[in-house]
Amino acid sequence: MAAGRAPRGPDRRAALAQYRERAGVYDAELRLFEPVRRRAVALLGLRRGDTVVDVGCGTGLSFALLEDAVGASGHLVGIEQSPEMIARARERVAAHGWDNVTLVNSPVEDARLPRLADAALFHFTHDILRNPRAVARVCARLRPDAPVVACGLKWAPPWAVATNVGVFFAALRSVTALEGLAQPWSHLAAHLDRVEVSSSLAGGVFVLRGSVRR
């Protein structure tokens, strides 16, 4: 990198192309991380009747867990900019007959959220987490003290060479820039209190929990 040049951030056009290609195999590719998904949703501490935002919801892989938590009296809002991915999310919603789901096909930073929400999930959404406008948009539509959980790839300690090789190749399939992989949550944490970050999968995956600053 040339001296003084800022690291390259997320590229929306590249992300749309990337997920257009991955839409058909995305569910299979994410199977390895299902234990992380279950843990992340559990950490939200959702209650019946809550409204939860699934940020960068993809094909809706988190919907069943979130629906089980909020129940029919709750509401789920999924935001996804990829038309191909959100089309599969719509199919999932229709197949389950969920009538309490709102899907928003938009970049997160431009998304119009229909209501103030009680919680938000960012599951493997590196490009969104590295977009300060997107993070601020979501946090502005959460009630004060609302729980937020984020998880995704991160660099492991330098000595964990094998893990970091795995993170690198996984990132090539799922992010448009490696910027921020040391602490992908840094922009989000600026909006939160009581931030706790833990690692799993040999240090190559992080899970953050915090609450929206009052």
C-alpha positions in Angstrom: 0.0 0.0 0.0 1.4 3.4 -0.9 2.3 5.6 2.0 -0.6 7.8 3.3 -3.2 5.8 1.3 -6.3 4.8 3.3 -7.2 1.2 3.3 -9.8 0.3 0.7 -13.3 0.1 2.2 -16.4 -2.0 1.2 -17.3 -1.8 -2.5 -21.1 -2.0 -3.0 -20.9 -2.9 -6.7 -18.5 -5.7 -6.0 -20.7 -7.0 -3.2 -23.7 -7.1 -5.4 -21.8 -9.1 -8.0 -20.4 -11.4 -5.3 -23.7 -12.3 -3.8 -25.4 -12.6 -7.2 -22.9 -15.4 -7.8 -23.2 -16.9 -4.3 -27.0 -16.8 -3.8 -27.6 -20.4 -5.0 -24.9 -21.9 -2.7 -25.0 -19.4 0.2 -26.9 -21.6 2.6 -24.6 -24.6 2.1 -21.5 -22.4 2.5 -22.7 -21.0 5.9 -23.4 -24.4 7.5 -20.1 -24.4 9.3 -21.1 -21.3 11.2 -24.6 -22.4 12.4 -23.4 -22.9 16.0 -22.3 -19.2 15.9 -25.6 -18.2 14.5 -27.5 -20.0 17.3 -25.3 -18.4 20.0 -25.7 -15.0 18.5 -29.5 -15.2 18.5 -29.5 -16.5 22.0 -27.4 -13.6 23.2 -30.0 -11.1 21.9 -32.3 -12.3 24.8 -35.4 -11.7 22.6 -38.8 -11.8 24.2 -42.3 -12.4 22.7 -43.6 -9.4 21.0 -40.1 -7.9 20.3 -39.2 -6.3 17.0 -35.8 -7.4 15.8 -33.7 -6.2 12.8 -31.7 -8.8 10.9 -29.1 -6.6 9.2 -27.8 -8.0 6.0 -30.2 -10.9 6.3 -29.1 -12.7 3.1 -31.4 -15.6 2.3 -33.0 -15.5 5.8 -31.0 -18.2 7.5 -31.5 -16.6 10.9 -35.3 -16.1 10.4 -36.5 -19.3 12.0 -34.4 -18.7 15.2 -35.6 -15.1 15.4 -39.2 -16.1 14.8 -39.1 -18.7 17.5 -37.8 -16.0 19.9 -40.3 -13.2 19.1 -43.3 -15.3 18.3 -46.3 -14.4 16.2 -46.8 -11.2 18.3 -43.3 -10.0 17.4 -41.9 -8.5 14.2 -38.9 -9.3 12.1 -37.3 -6.8 9.7 -34.7 -8.1 7.3 -32.5 -5.7 5.4 -30.6 -7.0 2.3 -29.2 -5.1 -0.7 -28.8 -8.1 -3.0 -31.9 -8.8 -5.1 -30.9 -12.4 -5.6 -30.4 -13.0 -1.9 -33.6 -11.3 -0.7 -35.6 -13.2 -3.3 -34.6 -16.4 -1.5 -35.5 -14.8 1.8 -39.0 -14.0 0.4 -39.3 -17.7 -0.6 -38.4 -18.8 2.9 -40.9 -16.4 4.5 -43.7 -17.6 2.1 -42.8 -21.3 2.7 -43.2 -20.9 6.5 -46.2 -18.6 6.3 -44.7 -15.9 8.4 -46.9 -12.8 8.2 -44.9 -10.7 10.7 -41.8 -10.2 8.5 -40.9 -7.0 6.6 -38.1 -7.4 4.0 -36.3 -4.2 2.9 -34.3 -4.5 -0.3 -31.8 -1.7 0.1 -28.3 -0.8 1.1 -28.4 -0.6 4.9 -27.3 3.0 5.0 -30.4 4.0 2.9 -32.9 1.6 4.4 -36.2 2.9 5.7 -37.0 0.9 8.8 -40.8 0.8 9.5 -40.6 1.0 13.3 -38.3 1.5 16.2 -36.8 -1.9 17.0 -35.9 -3.7 20.2 -32.8 -5.5 19.0 -30.5 -6.0 16.0 -28.4 -8.9 14.7 -25.4 -8.5 12.4 -24.5 -12.1 11.3 -21.4 -12.3 9.1 -21.9 -8.8 7.6 -18.3 -7.5 7.5 -18.9 -4.9 4.7 -21.9 -3.5 6.6 -19.9 -3.3 9.9 -17.1 -1.4 8.1 -19.6 1.2 6.8 -20.1 3.8 9.5 -23.2 5.2 7.8 -24.9 1.8 7.8 -24.1 1.1 11.4 -25.3 4.5 12.5 -28.5 4.1 10.5 -29.4 0.8 12.3 -28.5 2.1 15.8 -30.6 5.2 15.2 -33.7 3.0 14.7 -33.1 1.0 17.9 -34.6 1.9 21.3 -32.1 3.1 23.9 -30.5 0.1 25.7 -31.6 -2.3 22.9 -29.3 -5.4 22.7 -27.1 -5.7 19.6 -25.2 -8.8 18.6 -22.7 -9.0 15.8 -20.5 -11.9 14.7 -18.2 -12.7 11.8 -14.7 -13.3 10.6 -11.7 -11.7 12.2 -8.0 -12.1 12.1 -6.8 -14.6 14.8 -3.5 -13.8 16.7 -0.5 -13.8 14.4 0.8 -17.2 15.7 -2.5 -18.9 14.5 -1.2 -19.1 11.0 -3.6 -21.9 9.8 -6.6 -20.1 11.2 -5.6 -16.9 9.5 -5.2 -18.7 6.2 -8.7 -20.0 6.6 -10.0 -16.5 7.4 -8.3 -15.1 4.4 -9.8 -17.5 1.9 -13.3 -17.3 3.6 -13.0 -13.5 3.4 -12.3 -13.7 -0.3 -15.7 -15.3 -0.7 -17.7 -13.0 1.6 -16.2 -9.5 1.8 -15.0 -6.9 -0.7 -12.2 -5.5 1.5 -10.0 -6.9 4.2 -9.9 -3.5 5.9 -10.9 -3.8 9.6 -10.6 -7.6 10.0 -8.5 -7.1 13.1 -11.5 -5.5 14.8 -14.5 -5.6 12.5 -16.8 -4.3 15.3 -15.0 -1.0 15.9 -17.6 1.3 14.2 -20.5 -0.5 15.9 -18.9 -0.5 19.3 -18.8 3.3 19.2 -22.6 3.3 19.4 -22.8 0.8 22.2 -22.4 0.4 26.0 -21.4 -2.8 27.9 -19.5 -4.2 24.9 -18.3 -7.8 25.3 -16.3 -9.5 22.5 -15.4 -13.2 22.5 -13.8 -15.5 20.0 -14.5 -18.9 18.6 -13.3 -21.3 15.9 -9.6 -21.0 16.9 -9.9 -17.2 17.1 -11.1 -16.7 13.5 -14.6 -15.7 14.4 -15.8 -13.0 16.8 -19.1 -12.6 18.7 -19.9 -9.1 20.1 -22.7 -8.2 22.4 -23.6 -4.7 23.6 -26.5 -2.4 24.1 -27.4 0.9 22.3 -26.1 3.9 24.1 -28.8 6.0 25.7 
